[in-house]
Amino acid sequence: MPRGQIARRTVKGSAGGRLPAFDPELYKLRNVVERCFNRLKQFRGLATRFAKRAVYHRAEIILACIILHLR
């Protein structure tokens, strides 16, 4: 990390652009959601949004969730 960046964070103190506290339980939930999105993006049709209609896109998401659940 550059010296200027370290100095700037020191000057700003607790308002240095980071959360004042880290909640591990909240992070666990966020991690689950992020992993879910990553697994859904493995389906090419979902990642590139081939289906132009919202109904078809939702159906693809439901099918992908079923496939992931059955694995």
mmCIF file as Biopython writes it, N, C-alpha, C and O atoms, coordinates in Angstrom:
data_model
#
loop_
_atom_site.group_PDB
_atom_site.id
_atom_site.type_symbol
_atom_site.label_atom_id
_atom_site.label_alt_id
_atom_site.label_comp_id
_atom_site.label_asym_id
_atom_site.label_entity_id
_atom_site.label_seq_id
_atom_site.pdbx_PDB_ins_code
_atom_site.Cartn_x
_atom_site.Cartn_y
_atom_site.Cartn_z
_atom_site.occupancy
_atom_site.B_iso_or_equiv
_atom_site.auth_seq_id
_atom_site.auth_asym_id
_atom_site.pdbx_PDB_model_num
ATOM 1   N N  . MET A ? 1  ? 0.842   -1.168  0.000   1.0 0.0 1  A 1 
ATOM 2   C CA . MET A ? 1  ? 0.000   0.000   0.000   1.0 0.0 1  A 1 
ATOM 3   C C  . MET A ? 1  ? 0.894   1.241   0.000   1.0 0.0 1  A 1 
ATOM 4   O O  . MET A ? 1  ? 1.834   1.315   0.791   1.0 0.0 1  A 1 
ATOM 5   N N  . PRO A ? 2  ? 0.620   2.211   -0.867  1.0 0.0 2  A 1 
ATOM 6   C CA . PRO A ? 2  ? 1.445   3.413   -0.933  1.0 0.0 2  A 1 
ATOM 7   C C  . PRO A ? 2  ? 1.422   4.204   0.379   1.0 0.0 2  A 1 
ATOM 8   O O  . PRO A ? 2  ? 0.438   4.189   1.118   1.0 0.0 2  A 1 
ATOM 9   N N  . ARG A ? 3  ? 2.529   4.891   0.643   1.0 0.0 3  A 1 
ATOM 10  C CA . ARG A ? 3  ? 2.641   5.657   1.895   1.0 0.0 3  A 1 
ATOM 11  C C  . ARG A ? 3  ? 1.568   6.736   2.000   1.0 0.0 3  A 1 
ATOM 12  O O  . ARG A ? 3  ? 1.026   6.969   3.080   1.0 0.0 3  A 1 
ATOM 13  N N  . GLY A ? 4  ? 1.261   7.389   0.894   1.0 0.0 4  A 1 
ATOM 14  C CA . GLY A ? 4  ? 0.247   8.444   0.908   1.0 0.0 4  A 1 
ATOM 15  C C  . GLY A ? 4  ? -1.123  7.912   1.307   1.0 0.0 4  A 1 
ATOM 16  O O  . GLY A ? 4  ? -1.881  8.575   2.015   1.0 0.0 4  A 1 
ATOM 17  N N  . GLN A ? 5  ? -1.423  6.718   0.847   1.0 0.0 5  A 1 
ATOM 18  C CA . GLN A ? 5  ? -2.712  6.113   1.164   1.0 0.0 5  A 1 
ATOM 19  C C  . GLN A ? 5  ? -2.776  5.760   2.656   1.0 0.0 5  A 1 
ATOM 20  O O  . GLN A ? 5  ? -3.805  5.958   3.302   1.0 0.0 5  A 1 
ATOM 21  N N  . ILE A ? 6  ? -1.692  5.249   3.184   1.0 0.0 6  A 1 
ATOM 22  C CA . ILE A ? 6  ? -1.642  4.914   4.608   1.0 0.0 6  A 1 
ATOM 23  C C  . ILE A ? 6  ? -1.786  6.179   5.447   1.0 0.0 6  A 1 
ATOM 24  O O  . ILE A ? 6  ? -2.521  6.198   6.434   1.0 0.0 6  A 1 
ATOM 25  N N  . ALA A ? 7  ? -1.083  7.228   5.050   1.0 0.0 7  A 1 
ATOM 26  C CA . ALA A ? 7  ? -1.146  8.490   5.789   1.0 0.0 7  A 1 
ATOM 27  C C  . ALA A ? 7  ? -2.556  9.066   5.754   1.0 0.0 7  A 1 
ATOM 28  O O  . ALA A ? 7  ? -3.053  9.564   6.764   1.0 0.0 7  A 1 
ATOM 29  N N  . ARG A ? 8  ? -3.193  9.001   4.605   1.0 0.0 8  A 1 
ATOM 30  C CA . ARG A ? 8  ? -4.552  9.554   4.472   1.0 0.0 8  A 1 
ATOM 31  C C  . ARG A ? 8  ? -5.535  8.794   5.354   1.0 0.0 8  A 1 
ATOM 32  O O  . ARG A ? 8  ? -6.397  9.405   5.987   1.0 0.0 8  A 1 
ATOM 33  N N  . ARG A ? 9  ? -5.417  7.479   5.403   1.0 0.0 9  A 1 
ATOM 34  C CA . ARG A ? 9  ? -6.304  6.696   6.267   1.0 0.0 9  A 1 
ATOM 35  C C  . ARG A ? 9  ? -6.051  7.003   7.735   1.0 0.0 9  A 1 
ATOM 36  O O  . ARG A ? 9  ? -6.989  7.027   8.532   1.0 0.0 9  A 1 
ATOM 37  N N  . THR A ? 10 ? -4.802  7.237   8.099   1.0 0.0 10 A 1 
ATOM 38  C CA . THR A ? 10 ? -4.471  7.578   9.481   1.0 0.0 10 A 1 
ATOM 39  C C  . THR A ? 10 ? -5.101  8.918   9.855   1.0 0.0 10 A 1 
ATOM 40  O O  . THR A ? 10 ? -5.623  9.075   10.959  1.0 0.0 10 A 1 
ATOM 41  N N  . VAL A ? 11 ? -5.053  9.878   8.942   1.0 0.0 11 A 1 
ATOM 42  C CA . VAL A ? 11 ? -5.632  11.197  9.195   1.0 0.0 11 A 1 
ATOM 43  C C  . VAL A ? 11 ? -7.146  11.098  9.346   1.0 0.0 11 A 1 
ATOM 44  O O  . VAL A ? 11 ? -7.725  11.737  10.224  1.0 0.0 11 A 1 
ATOM 45  N N  . LYS A ? 12 ? -7.782  10.311  8.504   1.0 0.0 12 A 1 
ATOM 46  C CA . LYS A ? 12 ? -9.237  10.197  8.547   1.0 0.0 12 A 1 
ATOM 47  C C  . LYS A ? 12 ? -9.721  9.423   9.769   1.0 0.0 12 A 1 
ATOM 48  O O  . LYS A ? 12 ? -10.865 9.594   10.189  1.0 0.0 12 A 1 
ATOM 49  N N  . GLY A ? 13 ? -8.890  8.596   10.331  1.0 0.0 13 A 1 
ATOM 50  C CA . GLY A ? 13 ? -9.269  7.848   11.532  1.0 0.0 13 A 1 
ATOM 51  C C  . GLY A ? 13 ? -10.324 6.801   11.243  1.0 0.0 13 A 1 
ATOM 52  O O  . GLY A ? 13 ? -10.213 6.041   10.281  1.0 0.0 13 A 1 
ATOM 53  N N  . SER A ? 14 ? -11.359 6.765   12.091  1.0 0.0 14 A 1 
ATOM 54  C CA . SER A ? 14 ? -12.388 5.729   11.932  1.0 0.0 14 A 1 
ATOM 55  C C  . SER A ? 14 ? -13.243 5.964   10.700  1.0 0.0 14 A 1 
ATOM 56  O O  . SER A ? 14 ? -13.937 5.048   10.260  1.0 0.0 14 A 1 
ATOM 57  N N  . ALA A ? 15 ? -13.216 7.162   10.130  1.0 0.0 15 A 1 
ATOM 58  C CA . ALA A ? 15 ? -13.962 7.456   8.910   1.0 0.0 15 A 1 
ATOM 59  C C  . ALA A ? 15 ? -13.090 7.214   7.688   1.0 0.0 15 A 1 
ATOM 60  O O  . ALA A ? 15 ? -13.269 7.873   6.663   1.0 0.0 15 A 1 
ATOM 61  N N  . GLY A ? 16 ? -12.168 6.300   7.777   1.0 0.0 16 A 1 
ATOM 62  C CA . GLY A ? 16 ? -11.207 6.058   6.713   1.0 0.0 16 A 1 
ATOM 63  C C  . GLY A ? 16 ? -11.722 5.216   5.571   1.0 0.0 16 A 1 
ATOM 64  O O  . GLY A ? 16 ? -10.929 4.630   4.835   1.0 0.0 16 A 1 
ATOM 65  N N  . GLY A ? 17 ? -13.012 5.140   5.404   1.0 0.0 17 A 1 
ATOM 66  C CA . GLY A ? 17 ? -13.572 4.418   4.286   1.0 0.0 17 A 1 
ATOM 67  C C  . GLY A ? 17 ? -13.866 2.966   4.582   1.0 0.0 17 A 1 
ATOM 68  O O  . GLY A ? 17 ? -14.245 2.224   3.676   1.0 0.0 17 A 1 
ATOM 69  N N  . ARG A ? 18 ? -13.710 2.546   5.792   1.0 0.0 18 A 1 
ATOM 70  C CA . ARG A ? 18 ? -14.012 1.162   6.161   1.0 0.0 18 A 1 
ATOM 71  C C  . ARG A ? 18 ? -15.100 1.149   7.220   1.0 0.0 18 A 1 
ATOM 72  O O  . ARG A ? 18 ? -15.332 2.143   7.908   1.0 0.0 18 A 1 
ATOM 73  N N  . LEU A ? 19 ? -15.751 0.029   7.336   1.0 0.0 19 A 1 
ATOM 74  C CA . LEU A ? 19 ? -16.786 -0.099  8.350   1.0 0.0 19 A 1 
ATOM 75  C C  . LEU A ? 19 ? -16.165 -0.031  9.739   1.0 0.0 19 A 1 
ATOM 76  O O  . LEU A ? 19 ? -15.060 -0.531  9.946   1.0 0.0 19 A 1 
ATOM 77  N N  . PRO A ? 20 ? -16.866 0.585   10.696  1.0 0.0 20 A 1 
ATOM 78  C CA . PRO A ? 20 ? -16.304 0.690   12.037  1.0 0.0 20 A 1 
ATOM 79  C C  . PRO A ? 20 ? -16.176 -0.649  12.752  1.0 0.0 20 A 1 
ATOM 80  O O  . PRO A ? 20 ? -15.317 -0.815  13.618  1.0 0.0 20 A 1 
ATOM 81  N N  . ALA A ? 21 ? -17.021 -1.595  12.395  1.0 0.0 21 A 1 
ATOM 82  C CA . ALA A ? 21 ? -16.962 -2.902  13.047  1.0 0.0 21 A 1 
ATOM 83  C C  . ALA A ? 21 ? -17.193 -3.995  12.007  1.0 0.0 21 A 1 
ATOM 84  O O  . ALA A ? 21 ? -17.848 -3.773  10.988  1.0 0.0 21 A 1 
ATOM 85  N N  . PHE A ? 22 ? -16.656 -5.156  12.278  1.0 0.0 22 A 1 
ATOM 86  C CA . PHE A ? 22 ? -16.812 -6.293  11.373  1.0 0.0 22 A 1 
ATOM 87  C C  . PHE A ? 22 ? -17.733 -7.303  12.037  1.0 0.0 22 A 1 
ATOM 88  O O  . PHE A ? 22 ? -17.443 -7.788  13.131  1.0 0.0 22 A 1 
ATOM 89  N N  . ASP A ? 23 ? -18.843 -7.621  11.377  1.0 0.0 23 A 1 
ATOM 90  C CA . ASP A ? 23 ? -19.802 -8.575  11.919  1.0 0.0 23 A 1 
ATOM 91  C C  . ASP A ? 23 ? -19.630 -9.905  11.196  1.0 0.0 23 A 1 
ATOM 92  O O  . ASP A ? 23 ? -20.042 -10.025 10.042  1.0 0.0 23 A 1 
ATOM 93  N N  . PRO A ? 24 ? -19.032 -10.911 11.840  1.0 0.0 24 A 1 
ATOM 94  C CA . PRO A ? 24 ? -18.789 -12.181 11.156  1.0 0.0 24 A 1 
ATOM 95  C C  . PRO A ? 24 ? -20.064 -12.916 10.748  1.0 0.0 24 A 1 
ATOM 96  O O  . PRO A ? 24 ? -20.063 -13.625 9.742   1.0 0.0 24 A 1 
ATOM 97  N N  . GLU A ? 25 ? -21.141 -12.764 11.499  1.0 0.0 25 A 1 
ATOM 98  C CA . GLU A ? 25 ? -22.396 -13.436 11.146  1.0 0.0 25 A 1 
ATOM 99  C C  . GLU A ? 25 ? -22.990 -12.837 9.877   1.0 0.0 25 A 1 
ATOM 100 O O  . GLU A ? 25 ? -23.482 -13.558 9.009   1.0 0.0 25 A 1 
ATOM 101 N N  . LEU A ? 26 ? -22.938 -11.527 9.780   1.0 0.0 26 A 1 
ATOM 102 C CA . LEU A ? 26 ? -23.434 -10.860 8.573   1.0 0.0 26 A 1 
ATOM 103 C C  . LEU A ? 26 ? -22.582 -11.228 7.364   1.0 0.0 26 A 1 
ATOM 104 O O  . LEU A ? 26 ? -23.103 -11.386 6.260   1.0 0.0 26 A 1 
ATOM 105 N N  . TYR A ? 27 ? -21.278 -11.363 7.568   1.0 0.0 27 A 1 
ATOM 106 C CA . TYR A ? 27 ? -20.380 -11.742 6.481   1.0 0.0 27 A 1 
ATOM 107 C C  . TYR A ? 27 ? -20.667 -13.164 5.999   1.0 0.0 27 A 1 
ATOM 108 O O  . TYR A ? 27 ? -20.566 -13.441 4.804   1.0 0.0 27 A 1 
ATOM 109 N N  . LYS A ? 28 ? -21.020 -14.063 6.910   1.0 0.0 28 A 1 
ATOM 110 C CA . LYS A ? 28 ? -21.358 -15.434 6.513   1.0 0.0 28 A 1 
ATOM 111 C C  . LYS A ? 28 ? -22.565 -15.433 5.583   1.0 0.0 28 A 1 
ATOM 112 O O  . LYS A ? 28 ? -22.581 -16.153 4.586   1.0 0.0 28 A 1 
ATOM 113 N N  . LEU A ? 29 ? -23.570 -14.631 5.902   1.0 0.0 29 A 1 
ATOM 114 C CA . LEU A ? 29 ? -24.757 -14.551 5.047   1.0 0.0 29 A 1 
ATOM 115 C C  . LEU A ? 29 ? -24.407 -13.968 3.689   1.0 0.0 29 A 1 
ATOM 116 O O  . LEU A ? 29 ? -24.884 -14.447 2.661   1.0 0.0 29 A 1 
ATOM 117 N N  . ARG A ? 30 ? -23.577 -12.937 3.683   1.0 0.0 30 A 1 
ATOM 118 C CA . ARG A ? 30 ? -23.175 -12.325 2.423   1.0 0.0 30 A 1 
ATOM 119 C C  . ARG A ? 30 ? -22.392 -13.319 1.581   1.0 0.0 30 A 1 
ATOM 120 O O  . ARG A ? 30 ? -22.562 -13.376 0.363   1.0 0.0 30 A 1 
ATOM 121 N N  . ASN A ? 31 ? -21.541 -14.093 2.219   1.0 0.0 31 A 1 
ATOM 122 C CA . ASN A ? 31 ? -20.744 -15.076 1.514   1.0 0.0 31 A 1 
ATOM 123 C C  . ASN A ? 31 ? -21.634 -16.121 0.837   1.0 0.0 31 A 1 
ATOM 124 O O  . ASN A ? 31 ? -21.359 -16.531 -0.291  1.0 0.0 31 A 1 
ATOM 125 N N  . VAL A ? 32 ? -22.682 -16.546 1.508   1.0 0.0 32 A 1 
ATOM 126 C CA . VAL A ? 32 ? -23.613 -17.522 0.933   1.0 0.0 32 A 1 
ATOM 127 C C  . VAL A ? 32 ? -24.269 -16.941 -0.325  1.0 0.0 32 A 1 
ATOM 128 O O  . VAL A ? 32 ? -24.392 -17.626 -1.340  1.0 0.0 32 A 1 
ATOM 129 N N  . VAL A ? 33 ? -24.681 -15.694 -0.248  1.0 0.0 33 A 1 
ATOM 130 C CA . VAL A ? 33 ? -25.331 -15.049 -1.396  1.0 0.0 33 A 1 
ATOM 131 C C  . VAL A ? 33 ? -24.347 -14.911 -2.553  1.0 0.0 33 A 1 
ATOM 132 O O  . VAL A ? 33 ? -24.701 -15.191 -3.698  1.0 0.0 33 A 1 
ATOM 133 N N  . GLU A ? 34 ? -23.124 -14.486 -2.272  1.0 0.0 34 A 1 
ATOM 134 C CA . GLU A ? 34 ? -22.111 -14.325 -3.320  1.0 0.0 34 A 1 
ATOM 135 C C  . GLU A ? 34 ? -21.801 -15.657 -3.995  1.0 0.0 34 A 1 
ATOM 136 O O  . GLU A ? 34 ? -21.664 -15.715 -5.217  1.0 0.0 34 A 1 
ATOM 137 N N  . ARG A ? 35 ? -21.689 -16.728 -3.208  1.0 0.0 35 A 1 
ATOM 138 C CA . ARG A ? 35 ? -21.415 -18.044 -3.797  1.0 0.0 35 A 1 
ATOM 139 C C  . ARG A ? 35 ? -22.583 -18.511 -4.646  1.0 0.0 35 A 1 
ATOM 140 O O  . ARG A ? 35 ? -22.385 -19.157 -5.675  1.0 0.0 35 A 1 
ATOM 141 N N  . CYS A ? 36 ? -23.802 -18.190 -4.223  1.0 0.0 36 A 1 
ATOM 142 C CA . CYS A ? 36 ? -24.990 -18.554 -5.010  1.0 0.0 36 A 1 
ATOM 143 C C  . CYS A ? 36 ? -24.961 -17.862 -6.374  1.0 0.0 36 A 1 
ATOM 144 O O  . CYS A ? 36 ? -25.212 -18.493 -7.400  1.0 0.0 36 A 1 
ATOM 145 N N  . PHE A ? 37 ? -24.656 -16.569 -6.380  1.0 0.0 37 A 1 
ATOM 146 C CA . PHE A ? 37 ? -24.571 -15.843 -7.651  1.0 0.0 37 A 1 
ATOM 147 C C  . PHE A ? 37 ? -23.472 -16.419 -8.543  1.0 0.0 37 A 1 
ATOM 148 O O  . PHE A ? 37 ? -23.659 -16.540 -9.754  1.0 0.0 37 A 1 
ATOM 149 N N  . ASN A ? 38 ? -22.344 -16.771 -7.962  1.0 0.0 38 A 1 
ATOM 150 C CA . ASN A ? 38 ? -21.251 -17.344 -8.754  1.0 0.0 38 A 1 
ATOM 151 C C  . ASN A ? 38 ? -21.652 -18.675 -9.368  1.0 0.0 38 A 1 
ATOM 152 O O  . ASN A ? 38 ? -21.285 -18.966 -10.507 1.0 0.0 38 A 1 
ATOM 153 N N  . ARG A ? 39 ? -22.398 -19.481 -8.633  1.0 0.0 39 A 1 
ATOM 154 C CA . ARG A ? 39 ? -22.829 -20.774 -9.192  1.0 0.0 39 A 1 
ATOM 155 C C  . ARG A ? 39 ? -23.868 -20.574 -10.286 1.0 0.0 39 A 1 
ATOM 156 O O  . ARG A ? 39 ? -23.883 -21.311 -11.272 1.0 0.0 39 A 1 
ATOM 157 N N  . LEU A ? 40 ? -24.740 -19.578 -10.116 1.0 0.0 40 A 1 
ATOM 158 C CA . LEU A ? 40 ? -25.734 -19.311 -11.154 1.0 0.0 40 A 1 
ATOM 159 C C  . LEU A ? 40 ? -25.085 -18.774 -12.427 1.0 0.0 40 A 1 
ATOM 160 O O  . LEU A ? 40 ? -25.582 -19.024 -13.525 1.0 0.0 40 A 1 
ATOM 161 N N  . LYS A ? 41 ? -23.989 -18.043 -12.293 1.0 0.0 41 A 1 
ATOM 162 C CA . LYS A ? 41 ? -23.309 -17.491 -13.464 1.0 0.0 41 A 1 
ATOM 163 C C  . LYS A ? 41 ? -22.598 -18.564 -14.278 1.0 0.0 41 A 1 
ATOM 164 O O  . LYS A ? 41 ? -22.136 -18.286 -15.384 1.0 0.0 41 A 1 
ATOM 165 N N  . GLN A ? 42 ? -22.502 -19.776 -13.759 1.0 0.0 42 A 1 
ATOM 166 C CA . GLN A ? 42 ? -21.916 -20.862 -14.533 1.0 0.0 42 A 1 
ATOM 167 C C  . GLN A ? 42 ? -22.828 -21.268 -15.680 1.0 0.0 42 A 1 
ATOM 168 O O  . GLN A ? 42 ? -22.378 -21.888 -16.643 1.0 0.0 42 A 1 
ATOM 169 N N  . PHE A ? 43 ? -24.100 -20.924 -15.584 1.0 0.0 43 A 1 
ATOM 170 C CA . PHE A ? 43 ? -25.038 -21.202 -16.661 1.0 0.0 43 A 1 
ATOM 171 C C  . PHE A ? 43 ? -24.934 -20.062 -17.670 1.0 0.0 43 A 1 
ATOM 172 O O  . PHE A ? 43 ? -25.246 -18.911 -17.366 1.0 0.0 43 A 1 
ATOM 173 N N  . ARG A ? 44 ? -24.495 -20.405 -18.859 1.0 0.0 44 A 1 
ATOM 174 C CA . ARG A ? 44 ? -24.169 -19.390 -19.861 1.0 0.0 44 A 1 
ATOM 175 C C  . ARG A ? 44 ? -25.361 -18.512 -20.212 1.0 0.0 44 A 1 
ATOM 176 O O  . ARG A ? 44 ? -25.211 -17.303 -20.387 1.0 0.0 44 A 1 
ATOM 177 N N  . GLY A ? 45 ? -26.530 -19.102 -20.314 1.0 0.0 45 A 1 
ATOM 178 C CA . GLY A ? 45 ? -27.724 -18.337 -20.666 1.0 0.0 45 A 1 
ATOM 179 C C  . GLY A ? 45 ? -28.072 -17.287 -19.632 1.0 0.0 45 A 1 
ATOM 180 O O  . GLY A ? 45 ? -28.587 -16.220 -19.969 1.0 0.0 45 A 1 
ATOM 181 N N  . LEU A ? 46 ? -27.796 -17.582 -18.386 1.0 0.0 46 A 1 
ATOM 182 C CA . LEU A ? 46 ? -28.073 -16.604 -17.328 1.0 0.0 46 A 1 
ATOM 183 C C  . LEU A ? 46 ? -27.014 -15.512 -17.295 1.0 0.0 46 A 1 
ATOM 184 O O  . LEU A ? 46 ? -27.328 -14.337 -17.103 1.0 0.0 46 A 1 
ATOM 185 N N  . ALA A ? 47 ? -25.765 -15.903 -17.482 1.0 0.0 47 A 1 
ATOM 186 C CA . ALA A ? 47 ? -24.673 -14.939 -17.388 1.0 0.0 47 A 1 
ATOM 187 C C  . ALA A ? 47 ? -24.739 -13.904 -18.510 1.0 0.0 47 A 1 
ATOM 188 O O  . ALA A ? 47 ? -24.399 -12.739 -18.304 1.0 0.0 47 A 1 
ATOM 189 N N  . THR A ? 48 ? -25.177 -14.328 -19.695 1.0 0.0 48 A 1 
ATOM 190 C CA . THR A ? 48 ? -25.210 -13.410 -20.835 1.0 0.0 48 A 1 
ATOM 191 C C  . THR A ? 48 ? -26.607 -12.875 -21.123 1.0 0.0 48 A 1 
ATOM 192 O O  . THR A ? 48 ? -26.791 -12.055 -22.023 1.0 0.0 48 A 1 
ATOM 193 N N  . ARG A ? 49 ? -27.580 -13.336 -20.365 1.0 0.0 49 A 1 
ATOM 194 C CA . ARG A ? 49 ? -28.979 -12.895 -20.503 1.0 0.0 49 A 1 
ATOM 195 C C  . ARG A ? 49 ? -29.485 -13.090 -21.939 1.0 0.0 49 A 1 
ATOM 196 O O  . ARG A ? 49 ? -29.898 -12.145 -22.612 1.0 0.0 49 A 1 
ATOM 197 N N  . PHE A ? 50 ? -29.436 -14.375 -22.386 1.0 0.0 50 A 1 
ATOM 198 C CA . PHE A ? 50 ? -29.942 -14.694 -23.716 1.0 0.0 50 A 1 
ATOM 199 C C  . PHE A ? 50 ? -31.441 -14.417 -23.818 1.0 0.0 50 A 1 
ATOM 200 O O  . PHE A ? 50 ? -31.913 -13.883 -24.822 1.0 0.0 50 A 1 
ATOM 201 N N  . ALA A ? 51 ? -32.182 -14.781 -22.778 1.0 0.0 51 A 1 
ATOM 202 C CA . ALA A ? 51 ? -33.633 -14.579 -22.798 1.0 0.0 51 A 1 
ATOM 203 C C  . ALA A ? 51 ? -33.928 -13.096 -22.622 1.0 0.0 51 A 1 
ATOM 204 O O  . ALA A ? 51 ? -33.525 -12.486 -21.632 1.0 0.0 51 A 1 
ATOM 205 N N  . LYS A ? 52 ? -34.627 -12.530 -23.581 1.0 0.0 52 A 1 
ATOM 206 C CA . LYS A ? 52 ? -34.906 -11.091 -23.531 1.0 0.0 52 A 1 
ATOM 207 C C  . LYS A ? 52 ? -36.137 -10.778 -22.685 1.0 0.0 52 A 1 
ATOM 208 O O  . LYS A ? 52 ? -36.244 -9.691  -22.117 1.0 0.0 52 A 1 
ATOM 209 N N  . ARG A ? 53 ? -37.044 -11.710 -22.603 1.0 0.0 53 A 1 
ATOM 210 C CA . ARG A ? 53 ? -38.248 -11.470 -21.808 1.0 0.0 53 A 1 
ATOM 211 C C  . ARG A ? 53 ? -37.991 -11.866 -20.356 1.0 0.0 53 A 1 
ATOM 212 O O  . ARG A ? 53 ? -37.317 -12.856 -20.073 1.0 0.0 53 A 1 
ATOM 213 N N  . ALA A ? 54 ? -38.534 -11.082 -19.463 1.0 0.0 54 A 1 
ATOM 214 C CA . ALA A ? 54 ? -38.325 -11.312 -18.027 1.0 0.0 54 A 1 
ATOM 215 C C  . ALA A ? 54 ? -38.880 -12.663 -17.587 1.0 0.0 54 A 1 
ATOM 216 O O  . ALA A ? 54 ? -38.308 -13.311 -16.710 1.0 0.0 54 A 1 
ATOM 217 N N  . VAL A ? 55 ? -39.986 -13.091 -18.187 1.0 0.0 55 A 1 
ATOM 218 C CA . VAL A ? 55 ? -40.603 -14.366 -17.812 1.0 0.0 55 A 1 
ATOM 219 C C  . VAL A ? 55 ? -39.669 -15.526 -18.164 1.0 0.0 55 A 1 
ATOM 220 O O  . VAL A ? 55 ? -39.508 -16.455 -17.373 1.0 0.0 55 A 1 
ATOM 221 N N  . TYR A ? 56 ? -39.060 -15.475 -19.338 1.0 0.0 56 A 1 
ATOM 222 C CA . TYR A ? 56 ? -38.144 -16.542 -19.753 1.0 0.0 56 A 1 
ATOM 223 C C  . TYR A ? 56 ? -36.871 -16.535 -18.902 1.0 0.0 56 A 1 
ATOM 224 O O  . TYR A ? 56 ? -36.339 -17.587 -18.546 1.0 0.0 56 A 1 
ATOM 225 N N  . HIS A ? 57 ? -36.399 -15.336 -18.586 1.0 0.0 57 A 1 
ATOM 226 C CA . HIS A ? 57 ? -35.195 -15.229 -17.759 1.0 0.0 57 A 1 
ATOM 227 C C  . HIS A ? 57 ? -35.466 -15.803 -16.362 1.0 0.0 57 A 1 
ATOM 228 O O  . HIS A ? 57 ? -34.631 -16.511 -15.800 1.0 0.0 57 A 1 
ATOM 229 N N  . ARG A ? 58 ? -36.634 -15.492 -15.817 1.0 0.0 58 A 1 
ATOM 230 C CA . ARG A ? 58 ? -36.998 -16.021 -14.499 1.0 0.0 58 A 1 
ATOM 231 C C  . ARG A ? 58 ? -37.107 -17.539 -14.553 1.0 0.0 58 A 1 
ATOM 232 O O  . ARG A ? 58 ? -36.696 -18.222 -13.614 1.0 0.0 58 A 1 
ATOM 233 N N  . ALA A ? 59 ? -37.647 -18.069 -15.626 1.0 0.0 59 A 1 
ATOM 234 C CA . ALA A ? 59 ? -37.762 -19.522 -15.775 1.0 0.0 59 A 1 
ATOM 235 C C  . ALA A ? 59 ? -36.376 -20.164 -15.825 1.0 0.0 59 A 1 
ATOM 236 O O  . ALA A ? 59 ? -36.161 -21.228 -15.246 1.0 0.0 59 A 1 
ATOM 237 N N  . GLU A ? 60 ? -35.443 -19.523 -16.513 1.0 0.0 60 A 1 
ATOM 238 C CA . GLU A ? 60 ? -34.065 -20.039 -16.555 1.0 0.0 60 A 1 
ATOM 239 C C  . GLU A ? 60 ? -33.437 -20.048 -15.160 1.0 0.0 60 A 1 
ATOM 240 O O  . GLU A ? 60 ? -32.740 -20.993 -14.793 1.0 0.0 60 A 1 
ATOM 241 N N  . ILE A ? 61 ? -33.686 -19.001 -14.396 1.0 0.0 61 A 1 
ATOM 242 C CA . ILE A ? 61 ? -33.149 -18.935 -13.038 1.0 0.0 61 A 1 
ATOM 243 C C  . ILE A ? 61 ? -33.730 -20.053 -12.183 1.0 0.0 61 A 1 
ATOM 244 O O  . ILE A ? 61 ? -33.003 -20.697 -11.427 1.0 0.0 61 A 1 
ATOM 245 N N  . ILE A ? 62 ? -35.023 -20.286 -12.295 1.0 0.0 62 A 1 
ATOM 246 C CA . ILE A ? 62 ? -35.664 -21.346 -11.514 1.0 0.0 62 A 1 
ATOM 247 C C  . ILE A ? 62 ? -35.106 -22.708 -11.902 1.0 0.0 62 A 1 
ATOM 248 O O  . ILE A ? 62 ? -34.816 -23.531 -11.033 1.0 0.0 62 A 1 
ATOM 249 N N  . LEU A ? 63 ? -34.956 -22.950 -13.197 1.0 0.0 63 A 1 
ATOM 250 C CA . LEU A ? 63 ? -34.389 -24.229 -13.644 1.0 0.0 63 A 1 
ATOM 251 C C  . LEU A ? 63 ? -32.951 -24.403 -13.154 1.0 0.0 63 A 1 
ATOM 252 O O  . LEU A ? 63 ? -32.566 -25.493 -12.730 1.0 0.0 63 A 1 
ATOM 253 N N  . ALA A ? 64 ? -32.170 -23.348 -13.212 1.0 0.0 64 A 1 
ATOM 254 C CA . ALA A ? 64 ? -30.782 -23.426 -12.734 1.0 0.0 64 A 1 
ATOM 255 C C  . ALA A ? 64 ? -30.743 -23.727 -11.234 1.0 0.0 64 A 1 
ATOM 256 O O  . ALA A ? 64 ? -29.911 -24.512 -10.779 1.0 0.0 64 A 1 
ATOM 257 N N  . CYS A ? 65 ? -31.637 -23.107 -10.472 1.0 0.0 65 A 1 
ATOM 258 C CA . CYS A ? 65 ? -31.696 -23.373 -9.029  1.0 0.0 65 A 1 
ATOM 259 C C  . CYS A ? 65 ? -32.080 -24.814 -8.749  1.0 0.0 65 A 1 
ATOM 260 O O  . CYS A ? 65 ? -31.533 -25.441 -7.842  1.0 0.0 65 A 1 
ATOM 261 N N  . ILE A ? 66 ? -33.013 -25.341 -9.518  1.0 0.0 66 A 1 
ATOM 262 C CA . ILE A ? 66 ? -33.413 -26.744 -9.344  1.0 0.0 66 A 1 
ATOM 263 C C  . ILE A ? 66 ? -32.251 -27.667 -9.660  1.0 0.0 66 A 1 
ATOM 264 O O  . ILE A ? 66 ? -31.982 -28.612 -8.918  1.0 0.0 66 A 1 
ATOM 265 N N  . ILE A ? 67 ? -31.560 -27.395 -10.759 1.0 0.0 67 A 1 
ATOM 266 C CA . ILE A ? 67 ? -30.402 -28.235 -11.132 1.0 0.0 67 A 1 
ATOM 267 C C  . ILE A ? 67 ? -29.328 -28.185 -10.051 1.0 0.0 67 A 1 
ATOM 268 O O  . ILE A ? 67 ? -28.773 -29.219 -9.677  1.0 0.0 67 A 1 
ATOM 269 N N  . LEU A ? 68 ? -29.034 -26.990 -9.550  1.0 0.0 68 A 1 
ATOM 270 C CA . LEU A ? 68 ? -28.017 -26.867 -8.504  1.0 0.0 68 A 1 
ATOM 271 C C  . LEU A ? 68 ? -28.450 -27.582 -7.220  1.0 0.0 68 A 1 
ATOM 272 O O  . LEU A ? 68 ? -27.628 -28.176 -6.522  1.0 0.0 68 A 1 
ATOM 273 N N  . HIS A ? 69 ? -29.719 -27.519 -6.926  1.0 0.0 69 A 1 
ATOM 274 C CA . HIS A ? 69 ? -30.217 -28.171 -5.719  1.0 0.0 69 A 1 
ATOM 275 C C  . HIS A ? 69 ? -30.149 -29.692 -5.832  1.0 0.0 69 A 1 
ATOM 276 O O  . HIS A ? 69 ? -29.885 -30.381 -4.846  1.0 0.0 69 A 1 
ATOM 277 N N  . LEU A ? 70 ? -30.386 -30.212 -7.030  1.0 0.0 70 A 1 
ATOM 278 C CA . LEU A ? 70 ? -30.387 -31.665 -7.220  1.0 0.0 70 A 1 
ATOM 279 C C  . LEU A ? 70 ? -28.983 -32.247 -7.309  1.0 0.0 70 A 1 
ATOM 280 O O  . LEU A ? 70 ? -28.815 -33.458 -7.161  1.0 0.0 70 A 1 
ATOM 281 N N  . ARG A ? 71 ? -27.980 -31.427 -7.543  1.0 0.0 71 A 1 
ATOM 282 C CA . ARG A ? 71 ? -26.608 -31.923 -7.627  1.0 0.0 71 A 1 
ATOM 283 C C  . ARG A ? 71 ? -26.198 -32.374 -6.298  1.0 0.0 71 A 1 
ATOM 284 O O  . ARG A ? 71 ? -25.070 -32.836 -6.123  1.0 0.0 71 A 1 
#
